[in-house]
Amino acid sequence: MVTGAGGKKEECTVAYLEGQKPMILNNTNCKQIAKLADSSYIEDWNGLTITLYIAKIRAFGEDNVECLRVRKQLPIISLPELTPQHNRWNGAKKAIAEGSVSIEQIKESFSLSPQNEKLLCSK
């Protein structure tokens, strides 16, 4: 429940953004997040990284009203590169050798050059 101007209470969908104030989501932004998450269930949106931007729209009988919108594509998040100099290299190499971790699991957290992947998987 959100209390608006004049004390009017309204049930709203609220996004809690990391490091930001909460954002009340309108229908347009809810639909966009649902597309990005490939799910209309709000529970599936948790942890999704989105990009916000300011759009100028016609609203409340006025042109050029600024509003927050969700970009139509997910942001590209670059993973840290795992190299022999990285402090996690030896642990990753050991985990692969023991079979407790696969190279695919490591690639979920790190980027690997083909040469470093070969080094990491070599015995």
C-alpha positions in Angstrom: 0.0 0.0 0.0 1.3 3.4 -1.0 -0.1 6.6 0.4 -0.3 9.3 -2.3 -1.1 13.0 -2.4 -4.1 13.8 -0.2 -3.6 10.7 1.9 -5.2 8.4 -0.8 -4.0 4.8 -0.3 -3.4 2.6 -3.4 -2.0 -0.9 -3.9 1.0 -0.6 -6.1 3.8 -2.8 -7.4 7.1 -1.5 -6.1 10.5 -2.4 -7.3 13.3 -2.3 -4.7 16.4 -1.3 -6.8 19.9 -2.0 -5.4 21.4 1.2 -4.1 18.3 3.3 -5.1 15.0 4.4 -3.7 12.1 2.1 -4.3 10.2 2.7 -7.6 6.5 2.4 -8.1 6.0 0.4 -11.3 3.3 1.4 -13.7 1.7 -1.0 -16.2 4.1 -0.1 -19.0 7.2 -0.8 -16.8 5.6 -4.0 -15.4 4.9 -5.4 -18.9 8.5 -4.6 -20.0 10.0 -6.3 -16.9 7.8 -9.3 -17.5 9.1 -9.6 -21.0 12.7 -9.3 -19.9 12.2 -11.9 -17.1 10.2 -14.1 -19.5 7.6 -14.4 -16.7 4.6 -12.5 -15.6 5.1 -13.7 -12.0 6.7 -11.0 -9.9 8.5 -13.6 -7.8 10.6 -14.4 -10.9 11.7 -10.8 -11.3 13.9 -10.9 -8.2 17.6 -10.3 -9.1 16.9 -9.2 -12.6 19.2 -6.4 -13.8 17.4 -3.7 -15.8 18.3 -0.4 -17.3 16.1 2.7 -16.6 16.0 5.8 -18.8 13.9 9.0 -18.9 11.3 9.2 -21.6 9.2 12.2 -22.6 5.6 11.2 -23.1 2.1 12.7 -23.3 0.4 12.4 -19.9 -2.1 14.3 -17.8 -3.1 16.4 -20.8 0.5 17.7 -21.3 3.3 16.9 -23.8 6.9 16.2 -22.8 6.2 14.8 -19.3 9.3 13.0 -18.1 8.8 9.5 -16.8 11.0 6.5 -16.0 11.0 3.6 -18.4 12.6 0.2 -18.6 14.9 -0.5 -21.6 13.7 -3.2 -23.9 16.9 -5.2 -23.7 18.8 -6.5 -20.7 22.1 -4.7 -20.0 25.3 -6.4 -21.1 27.1 -7.3 -17.9 30.8 -8.1 -18.4 32.2 -10.8 -16.2 35.6 -10.5 -14.7 38.3 -12.3 -16.6 39.9 -15.4 -15.0 43.6 -15.5 -15.8 46.5 -17.3 -14.1 47.2 -14.1 -12.2 43.7 -13.9 -10.7 43.5 -14.8 -7.0 40.8 -17.4 -7.8 42.8 -19.2 -10.5 44.3 -21.9 -8.3 41.1 -22.7 -6.6 39.2 -23.0 -9.9 42.0 -25.2 -11.4 41.8 -27.5 -8.3 38.0 -27.7 -8.4 38.0 -28.7 -12.1 40.7 -31.3 -11.5 38.6 -32.8 -8.6 35.5 -32.7 -10.7 33.5 -30.6 -8.1 33.1 -27.8 -10.7 32.6 -27.8 -14.4 34.1 -25.3 -16.9 30.5 -24.3 -17.7 29.9 -23.3 -14.1 33.1 -21.3 -14.0 32.0 -19.5 -17.2 28.9 -18.4 -15.4 31.0 -16.2 -13.1 34.1 -15.5 -15.2 35.1 -14.8 -18.8 37.8 -17.1 -20.1 40.0 -16.8 -23.2 40.3 -20.0 -25.2 44.0 -20.2 -24.1 43.2 -19.8 -20.4 40.3 -22.3 -20.7 42.8 -24.8 -22.1 45.3 -24.0 -19.3 42.6 -24.3 -16.7 41.5 -27.7 -17.9 45.0 -29.1 -18.4 46.3 -31.5 -15.7 
